[in-house]
Amino acid sequence: MQKMKRDFGEIVCGATMLLLGLGVLWEARVADLRHSFIPGTGKAPWMSPLQGYVGGVLCLTVALFLIVHGFCRKKKPSQDT
């Protein structure tokens, strides 16, 4: 009989990515309402709101997968006897 085992690290990573994705979507929405770019750092100092929407949705998709996978993971029976 297999019991459900929650993977705490995977759930925390998914929750963190969920917050990150929501933050990116919020910043893209604010930039879209102002008809401006999202200030960023690195090589490309500006990011268009469309790129923010795409990145936020991808981040949310991965986050939801990690959370669901963390809750639905099956524990394998131990080989130790």
Residue pairs with C-beta under 8 A, 6 or more apart in sequence:
2 74
2 75
2 76
2 77
3 75
4 71
4 72
4 73
4 74
4 75
5 73
5 74
5 75
6 70
6 71
6 73
7 69
7 70
7 73
8 70
10 66
10 67
10 69
10 70
10 73
11 66
11 67
11 70
11 71
13 66
14 62
14 63
14 64
14 65
14 66
14 67
14 70
15 63
15 67
16 63
17 59
17 60
17 62
17 63
17 66
18 59
18 60
18 63
18 64
18 67
20 59
20 63
21 56
21 57
21 58
21 59
21 60
21 63
22 56
22 60
24 52
24 55
24 56
24 59
25 52
25 53
25 56
25 57
25 60
27 38
27 52
28 38
28 49
28 50
28 51
28 52
28 53
28 55
28 56
29 49
31 37
31 38
31 49
31 52
32 49
32 53
37 46
37 47
37 48
37 49
38 46
38 47
38 48
38 49
38 51
38 52
39 45
39 46
40 46
40 47
